[in-house]
Structure formats: C-alpha cells, structure tokens
C-alpha cells in the first residue's frame, strides 16, 4: 500500500467550540530558504496570553499550511520564520481571526520585506483541498495495477492518467511481471 504524499493516517480533527482552523498559502518567495510558518495570536489590547502556534504543511509541495487557533483569541498575524523557528523573517499585517469555515485560508499576494519592514499582503478565501493527477507508465513486460477508492486500473500497453485524486488518498499498487520476467525496479515518485 502506498499513499499520495507519503504514509496515510486516518484522523479527524474535532475542535472545541470557538477554536478555528486556519490555512496559509504562501508565495514561492515565502517558501524559499526552507522557512517554518507560525500564527501569532493575541486578544485585543495585547494581553500576556499572546502565543505563537506552529503551522504544519498539509501537502507534498508545501503549498498549504494549517494551524488550530484556541478559543478566545481575536487577532493574528502569519509569520514566516527561520528554519529553526527562532527568527521572524516576514509577517503579514494584523488580521482578524476568521469566525467560520469560509474565508479560512489566507493567500499571500505580496511578500513584504525585512528592511525597510513592510508587511506581506494577502486575502482570505475558502480552503479547498487540492487534487492531483497520477500517471501510470506502461511497463514493457507486465502489468501495473493501481487501486484507488475500490476501483482498479490495470496498465499494460500505454500510459494512463487518473485525474483529480484528492490529497492523502490511499492507493494500492501491484506490479505483476509477465511469465519469464521479474520486477527489476519499481518507482513511485510522489510530488515534484
């Protein structure tokens, strides 16, 4: 069994009433230099409960990141931080934390700068999980079988593309050589 973007775990995220899941879609420039991302949250008035919440990549290419913001916070900024997470390289302007599941993904549209400092700009949209195409190249002497969501595709003579497979979909791959052959090498390349 193999999973798009690596091994798959089946999980559900239940959040306490008032918690909010947010997503970040950084630009390619924001993804440069192997940064970490975080959400800095606080209550209006700048009280001592402010905190940084690390964000986690949710796809192979690092196109989307997510974090769960605890209940009770009202304001936030997204941070682009050093690889070790100790230095803020860039950040957005102050943002209101979204209060529903729509407009929960902040897409960076301009990167801002460190010196002189200017905040990165962006806009809120609704997060939709990405889909991917899977190309199965035909083997010379055998069959490659790929099973996704109970449907098996057998490839023997020409390449086949399975379109719009959702992120983290589990798939099973079987390599069956023709009589007199054996599997010499099998490659499953995930991501770019």
Beta strands, then each sheet from edge to edge (+ up, - down):
strand 1: 2-3
strand 2: 20-25
strand 3: 36-42
strand 4: 51-54
strand 5: 56-57
strand 6: 65-69
strand 7: 75-81
strand 8: 88-91
strand 9: 95-96
strand 10: 105-110
strand 11: 121-125
strand 12: 131-136
strand 13: 142-148
strand 14: 151-155
strand 15: 160-166
strand 16: 170-177
sheet 1: 1+ 16- 13+ 14-
sheet 2: 5+ 6- 2+ 10+ 11-
sheet 3: 4+ 3- 7+ 8-
sheet 4: 4+ 3- 7+ 9-
sheet 5: 12+ 15-
end
